[in-house]
């Protein structure tokens, strides 16, 4: 599959998705096969590029998702799309894949009538690459909170 192939994940992608996610568990959180399947089933938008060179998973306010970060936004906004995780394999970084994934989520959210995209980025441990990326996309800090595993996160939002 080429890098032009942006699509919904298929069952055949699950092992590669799980491996890429868990290689970045410090930023994303560790998953097992069943947790990944539940995550994808509950999402409002999930996309992969190529043979899982990159992926994104997002939820809207109607999703059945128990993440404390998701719940933080749900307690504050009536409608939103929450990007739970976006990841690009290290060898594929710098090619605009994360931007393509976000652009896809932005377009789907607009088509569904949403006006706000939200996410969180680790403050501790710091994630300066993600901070810079989200700032370049126009995200602004909306608050801070405790992420899982002793992490501190910055809550970010962007109007559509």
N, C-alpha and C positions, 0 to 999 in steps of 0.2 A: 504494500500500500504506500502511496506517496504522501507527502506532507500536505498535499492539496485536499486530502480526504479528511474532512471534518464531519463526524457522524456520531450518532448515538452509540454507546458501547454495546457490544454483542457478548453473548456468553463466552465466546472464544477469547475475549479480551480480559476476562476476570483475572487469570493468573498474572498477566503483565500489569494490569491496573493495581492489583494488590502488592506486587513487588515494588512498583514505582512509589505507591503511597507509603509503604513501610520503610523504604529507603530514606524517606523524608518525614519519619514519624515525629521528630522533634518539632517540626513546623505544623504537621497536619494531624497527628495522633495515629497510633497504631490500630490497625484493623485486622480481623480475621476474615476468612472467606464469607461466612454468614453475615457478619456485620457489614461488609462491603455490599453484599446483595441487598440487604435491608436499606442501606443508604441510597443505593441507586433506585430501588423501588419507590422510596418515599420522595425522591427528588422531583422537582418540577422541570429541571433541565440538567442533563448530563451529556457531555460530549467528549470525544477523544479525537486526536489527530494522528493519522497514520497508524502504524502498529503500536499504538500507545506511546508515542513520543511525548505526548502531553495530554492532560485531561482537566476537566472542570466539573464540579457538582454544585448545584444550586437548589434552594428550596424557596417556596413562597410562603405566605402567612397561613396557608391552609395545610401545609405539610405536617405529617405525623413524625416529628423529629424532636428528640429530648435534649439536644445539646444546650448547655447553659448559655452559650453565646447566642444561639438562635433565639432562645427564650428571652434574652435581654432585649433583643430587637422586637420580638413579638409583644412584649409588655409595653412598648413605647410607640409602635406604629400599627395602624390598621391594615395597611397594604405595603408590601415590600417584596423584593427578591434578595435572598441571602446567599451569597457565595460562600459555601462552607469550605471548599478546598479547590485549589488550582495548583497544578504541578507540571513542570517541564523537566524532562530528563536532562541531566547535566550536559551531555554531549550535544543536545539540541538547543541549548539556551542561546539567546542573542539573535534568533531568527524570527522574532515577532509572534511566536506561537501563543504565548499567554495573552497577548493583545487580541489575537484572532478569536481565542476562546471567550474572552470578555466581550468582544464586539458581538459575538453570537448571542451571549446571554442578554446584552443590552437590547438587541433587536427583538428577541423573543419576549423580553419583559415589556418593551414598548407595545408590541403587538397584543399583549394580554392586558394592556391598560395600566401597567405599573408606572409609577413616577419616581421610584427610589430603588437603588441597588445598595446593599449593605454587606459588610464583611468585617472580619477582625484580623489583626496582624499582631504577632507576638511583640511585646515591648521587652519582656524578660523571659526567656533569653531573646536578645535583640535579633531582628531580621531586617537589616538595612536595605538589602536588595528588594524585598517586598515593600518596605516603606517607600522607597524611591519609585518603584513601579506604580503603586497605587496613587501616589501624589501626582505622577505624570498623567494618570487617567482622570484626575480631577476629584479624587476622594478626599474628604476632610474628616478630622477626628470628631466623633460625636460623644465620646466617653471612654472610660477605662474600666477594666474589671479583672477578676481572677479567672484565668482559663484553667483547664484541667491540669493535673500534675504539677501544681505549684507555679504555673506560668502566669504572667501578667500580660493582658492583651489591651490593644487600642481598638476601640470600635470605630469603624469608618463608614461613611455614607457618601453617596453621590446621587444628585438629582439627574433624572433623565430628561 
